[in-house]
Amino acid sequence: ESSFLHIFEDQISHLAITISDDSRANHIRSLATKIFVTIFVTFKNLTHLGFELDDDFVYLPLSLIDLPSTACYSSNIVELNVRVRNFDDCLCLLDERLSQLNTFIIKIDKIQNSSKTLDNKISFTICINLCSFLEKILYNLKCFSLISTTRTNSYDTRIVPLLHRMSQLEKLTLSLVVKDRNSFIDGTQLHNDILYKMAHLHTFIFDITTRNVIFSQVLLPSSDDVRHTFIERGYHIDYYSEGINLCHVYLLPFTMKRMSDVTNSFPGGLFMNVPFPLVSQLALLNMWRQQKKLTDEQTCSIIKYSHLVQLSLISSHTDYLQQFLFNSKTHLPCLNT
């Protein structure tokens, strides 16, 4: 082991690690954190690091909030791709130890308002305004990608303030599920809250769902109202308001590998990286019956989902139970849940 490290510790500049394990042992989480820190300490010429956990990881992802500030990181890192537990973990990475960072790709399991404080008991709001090294790192970022599939009510209080410090960004990717706002996130809000502060931005990729919006039915915008805010911006909007107050906006052609919400207005043929026959997990929420349901006399080819292992139909009309569970309509050879 020592000879391996001695040979490669100064030679490795690009390193990608993916952890995939169905173990529920608590020590795995601690081990992942130790591996992450060891990489920074050992490979001093490392410039590009990808440290990811599979989406099916059943234990808590990498947590950095309790790491000592004295932990020695490679100062040569220019690109970091990592998955962490919460927003505070994200902030812990953005210190003087990553002073050369220009590409930051991060997947966060939970983004929420936190009572935790950072460094010398300074709250996030104060910290982000006073810490010059944090301001410098955010200012120097050229590419930033933020992905979080768990619903968050901290879009306005945590995500937007962070983005405001990234005025030199050239590429931005956002994949978020936002809840409990008093309005949908539409084209106007994206421009006013984020884009107008980024004069150098040339690529903006997004997939943003707003749900559980808190406003009266009188103020509920129509589909045309929301869609109008995206005119001439090259954005597609999927808007569904009946019963659940959900607005889904995303850029076409869709280049991400995961989509959280698909409704009846889903435009097929434009999602090159979301191959639905290869989907492994699917949750269907639709209490309304199918409008163009085929009769038993009508025939169509059987749809095969060769990789689907988990299916949830709890909040669905019986039409969809028949669609997925009748062998005459759908074949699910790997389904186990």
C-alpha positions, 0 to 999 in steps of 0.5 A: 500500500505504501509503495503504491502511494509513494509511486502515484501520490505525485502523478495522479491529477484526475481521479473518479470514484463511485461508491455503490453498496447496498449495505446498511452499516453505519460505518460505511458513511464514516468510511466514505468521509475518511476516503474523501479526506485521504484523497485530498491529503495524499494526492497533492497534484490532484486537479480533478476529483469526482467522488459520487455515491449511487442514487440507490445508496441507502445510508447517509451520504458523505458528511463534511460538517464535522471535519476539522478546519485543519484537514489538509486539502490539495490546493490544486483542485480546479474541478470537484464533483461530489455528493453530500448530505446537506447544504452546510456540507456544501459550504464547508467545502468552499474555503481557502483549501479549494482556492483554485476551484473553477468547476463545482458539481454537487448533489445535495440530499437535503437543502433546508434552513439550518440552525447550525452555524459555521466556523466561529458560530457565525450564521450562514448569512453573516458568514457569506458576507464577511468571509473574503475567501468564500466570496473569492471562491464563489466569484471565481467559479466558472461552472456550477451544477446543483442537483437536489431531488428532495423537496426544499423550502430554502430556495429563496433563503439559501440557494439564491443568495449563494448564486448571487455571489457567482457573478463570473459563472459561464455555465449553470445547471440547476435541478431542484424541487422547491416547495412552500413558496407564494409563487411559481418559479417562472421565467421572470423570476429566474431572470430577476433572481439569478440570471441578471447578475451573471453577465458572462453566463452562456449556458443555463440548464435547468429542471425546476419543479415548484409545488405546494405553492401557498396562494389563493385560487384567485391568484393562481396563474393560468398555464398561458400566464406562466408559459408567457414568461418563457417566450423567446427564452428557448424554455419549455414549460410543463404546468399542472395546477389541478389539485396539487399546484405544481409547475415544472420548467425545464430546458429542451432538449433535455440533457439530464439523466433524471426527471422527477416529475412527468405529467400528461403534457410531457413532450416525447422525443426530446429527452435523449438521456432519459430512456424510460424503458431503462428506468429502474424506479417509478412512482406514478401519482394520478387519481384520474382515469385514463381518457383514451383507455384501450378496450380489451378488444383493442390490441397494442404491443406489450411494453417491456421495462427490463430494468424496473425493480421498484414501482409505486402506484399508491396514489393512482387510479386502477386504470394504471394498476391494470396498465402496469400489472397486467401481463397483456399490457406490460412486462416487468421481469425484474420487479421486486417491490 
